[in-house]
Every structure is written in structure tokens, then in C-alpha cells.
Amino acid sequence: MSSLQVFAEVLIAGLLTGIMYSLVALGFVLIYKASSVFNFAQGAMVFFAALTLVGIIELGVPFWLALLLTIGVMVLLGMGIEKFVLRPLVNQHEITLLMATIGLTFVIEGLAQLVWGTDVRRIDLGIKDIPIEFIADNTGILVSQLDLFAAVVAGALVATLAVLFSHTKVGRALRAVADDHAAALSVGIPLQRIWGIVWGVAGLVALVAGMLWGARSGVQFALVFVALKALPVLIIGGFTSVPGVIVAGLIVGASEKIAEFYVGPMVGGGIETWFPYVLAILFLLVRPEGLYGEKIIRRV
Amino acid sequence: MFYREAGKFRTSYAQDAQIFPLGLDKVMVGALLVFAFLIVPNIASQYWLIALLIPWLIFSLVALGQNILTGYAGQLSLGSAGFMAVGAFACYNFLLRVDGMPFLAAVALSGVCAAAVGIVFGLPSLRIRGLYLAVATLASQFFIVWVLDKFGWFKNYDPSGVITAQPIVILGYLFDSAAEKYVLVAAIVGVLALAAKNMVRSNIGRSWMAVRDMDVAAEVIGFRPMPVKLLAFAISSFYCGVAGALFAFAYLGTVEPSAFNIDMSFRILFMIIIGGVASILGSFLGAAFILLLPIFLSVLFHTVFGNAVDASMLSATELIVFGALIIFFLIVEPHGLARLWQVTKEKLRLWPFPH
């Protein structure tokens, strides 16, 4: 295999992995965009959603019904979080809310462990993680079917959400709430309902991310740490931008894989853990709010 | 009635600058010190010393460092465990490679090394702020642990991957037993806590708080952001480095990078949030809360449920209760445990009157 083919393969694998990261990051962006809360529990929600889906399927329920039930569970979870965690903490400092979501992470992880146990499970989406024959035969590059499917799904989700935020009344209400809770309340936006909707939608996004990641690497506790990988994606793209998440995901995924492949062997490997973060810092030095983030104007 | 400031006239600058101006305060602190240094080492059991008191003191020290950086200087940082790791490995290497290096000097120097690393990773704070800085400091956490793991020089090319820390010898006296280690750690933590309290009351502390509250305004009135922020990072990392060295030498007995993972960084941040940001006492209270809570929950569940319930379900329930208690605490008292103590003192000042 020529080195160009190798490079192309590493690049494409990286790009597709990057899109998977952006799926997880999308949940963060949604919640941050709508309530200025950095939801650290997103990783745990991804894990919980995937585990619930698989658990319900294992109980003998057909796939589509299980999917609907899981969506219901995630929406209920979102509404519960809004009622018990966010409502009492309205207008608190952002660090307090961040800490509350970290506490929430523990609760969701514990809940998942309590209800569904600790075994590793597989999700079968009907699409296998094997190379696409058409591309493999013609160009000799191996591109995973599952990864490509994930990319298409992510693209569709991002497009829907982008339209939701810019062209619908609910979307505008969400952005108003993110700007200033108290001001949004004073113009009559139903804060509680909006937050319930947002966290429910974030739960759905978590479910989609959980299904795809679960299909790729099994539904196990390590899924929670995928959220840590999504953080550099968030920084580079900006916390408040839905298209930025995709662009940043592509950048992070591609650079991570290429760095690991070409630079990794020189220093003993394991670069993947910190390279995206260092890349994020470098980006931030040039654009402190991320590529597409809103410029924070501070006034004295 | 007894705990009041009325009638206490200060006639010198030294009197004015006291940390504990009230007589009752001085008596309480004196009694606490006597209790901590003279009574506890003699009456506390091995379990209490090794499993509870020594880690509490060490984590209070880290929480102090984190409080200086996040609470007083306003730089949200998630890299404390990384700086602890730097301190631990630096101490190990100083004792290993420099003949006759005194232990306390090695600890101090490892703090300086951690401070240097802290300054390097604090440079982004000059441009980035808020949540972005928090995630940027995660980079320091991952990078430091990776470097310490990958390059065998730090571990002296030890094949087993787990290095035993050298014994603590100060002026020829071997600090071997739990009580001796406890006194050593308590002394170091006490001195550094006093230094921290004085730092935050001084010009340095005020410059940090100015930058925290509104850094543009602080710059306008003349606080140059670079020295202020980098000093915060340096001092905070010094504290974390010293604590890391103590963690490896006086508590764990081994030096390994995996002990200083991101989980620990989060716990340290929890400690200052629950204890109270921008509060020296809060660091101690928060560390006690976060350390003791899992143990307390575990003991509680074992006594209540005994062997009737499966171990993994028990640990899952503990996790849920831990998270729920953190959320509950944040809702009920967002300013932390130190605020509860402050409220108590205020009530004491007024006693026996209600207001």
C-alpha cells in the first residue's frame, strides 16, 4: 500500500472518529447554548441511554419499541434533572452549576450500575464495523461502514438542530434563555419548560451518540470517558456553535489520528490522550472563544 | 456576649494586623494546636492516623493550593493532580540523585519544580478565561501524567512501574511510624496554611481578588495581569507539589503517575466548592467532607444492609448518594461549609441577642 493510501486511510478514519466525538459534543453545546450550563454529565447520559436501550432490548422488547421507550426515559430524565437540579440553582455562578452537573454524573453512573448492572453489552444496529467493499476494491482504502453511517446520522442531526435554533420560536427562546435567565423570565419565556425541552433533546442526542459509540466499541463504563474526548472539540469549535462542533470534531479527530500514527512511534505512543487538548490550547491562544464561539465582551 | 469585638481597642499596627484578634479565637486556636500536635498522636489509633488524618491534611494542602488559584485568583483549573504528580516525582528524584539531600529541602525543591511547571501551564491563562481555561488545564493534567509515565528517567528505569518512596529521615531521625508522619505532615501543612492565610490578606491576595472579580478593571487600576496570574499559578502549584510529595512519601509509600489522575483533580475541585471558595478554613472543611463522606457512606450501608445486598449494588448506591449529597449541598449552601462556620461566628457575636 502506498504511503498516500495509508495517509488517506488514517485521515478518513480520523475524520469519521472526529464526527463521533462531535456527536457527544453536540449534547454539551445544546445545553450550554440554551441554559449556559456546562453539562458534565453528558458522558454519563450517553452511557445511560445506550445501556437503557440495550437493557430494554434484552428484556425481549423489539428494537423500535425499545427505542421509543428509551427516548421516553431520556426525556423523563431530562425533565427530572431540570426540576431537581437546575430549578433550585437558577442564576447561580457557572462553577456551581458545573459542580452540580459533576455530582449529577455520579448519580447517573450509579443509577446505570444499579439498574442495569456492570456487564459489557453489545448493540446491534444492523450495520457492521467492516470496510465498505466498493471503496476498498477501487482504491484500496478501508473505510468502515459503521463510521460512515455515523457521519451521515451526525450530519442530519446537526442540520436539524441548526435549523431548530435559528428558525423556530422554540429555538429563539432557547437562545434567549442562554443569554440571561432573569431577562428571559421577565419577557415571559417559560424557563422551566424550555429547560425541560432542552435537556430532553440533549438526552436524545446522547441516545444517538450512545447507540453509535456502543455499536462501535460495546456498551461499557469506559463510554463515560468519551465525554473527556469531546471537550477539546467543544473548545475548538466554541461552546455555543452547532456547526462549529462538526468542524472542530473533524479537526480533532483527524489531527489526533495523524499525530498518533506519524509522531506517536517516535515518542512511545499514547499521544492520543493529550494531543487534542494541546491542540485546543493552541487554537484558544489565537481565538480565545473557539473558532465559532460567541465573542465574550467584557465591560468594566 | 463573650465573643465580641466591641471594647477591643488596638493600639499598634501589629495588633491591627492579627489574624485572630479576639481573645476567645486565640484560645480556641491554641487549644486546637495543642490537641493536634500533642494529644492526637498519642491517642489516635493507627487506622485514624493512616487512613483519615494524614490524607485529610495532605488533601487540605492541595485544596489550599486549588483555593488560591480558583477561589482567590479566579483561574478555574483542573490540573492540580498533575502538579501533585510533579511534586511527588521531583521529591523522589531529588532524594535519589542528590547525595545527602535533606528531606525537607527535597520537599521544598519539589514544590519549586511544581511551581515552574505551573507557570508554564499557566501561560494560557493570560489569554483564555473561564470554562475554556478549565479545559485547557486538563491538557496539563493529561500531558504531565503522560510524560511521567512514558519517560523512564523519572522512574529511574524501574521495570516494575511502581516505585517505593524512600524513608523520611530528618536530621538523622527516621519518621517511620504513623504518629511521627502525622506530626510531620501536620507541621508542614500548618506552616503553609499560615503562609497562605497571610498571603491572601496581603497585597498579593488583594491583587488576586481584583483579577478574579474584574480583570479588566484590575488592569486599569494598575495590577499587571501577567505577574499576578502567573504568581497565583506558581504558588498554587507549589502547594500542590509539596502536597504531592507528602502524598507519595507520608501516605502512599509509592510513587506512581496513575495515582494522580483526573478523578483526583475533580475531587480537589469538589473540596474547595463544598468547603467554600476563597476560604482557608474552607479548604480543610471541604477536604474532610470529600474524604470522609465515602467512608461514612460505606460504613453506613454496610451496617444497615450488611451482607444482604450485593457489593456492586452497594457501591452503585454509594455513588448515587455521593452525587446527590453534592447537588443537595450546592443547592442548600452554595458558599460552602466555611459559610456555615461564618454564620455561626456571627450568631456568637450577637449572643444572647437574636440580632
Interface residues (C-beta under 8 A of the other chain):
Chain A: F38 F84 V85 P88 L89 Q92 H93 E94 I95 T96 L98 M99 A100 I102 G103 L104 T105 F106 V107 I108 E109 G110 L111 Q113 L114 G117 T118 L228 L231 P232 L234 I235 F239 V267 G268 G270 I271 T273 W274 Y277 V278 A280 I281 L284 L285 P288 E289 G290 I296 R298 R299 V300
Chain B: T70 L76 P124 R127 I128 R129 G130 L131 Y132 A134 V135 A136 L138 A139 F142 F143 W146 D149 K150 M214 D215 V216 A217 V220 I262 F266 L269 F270 I273 V277 S312 M313 S315 A316 T317 E318 L319 I320 V321 F322 G323 A324 L325 I326 I327 L330 I331 P334
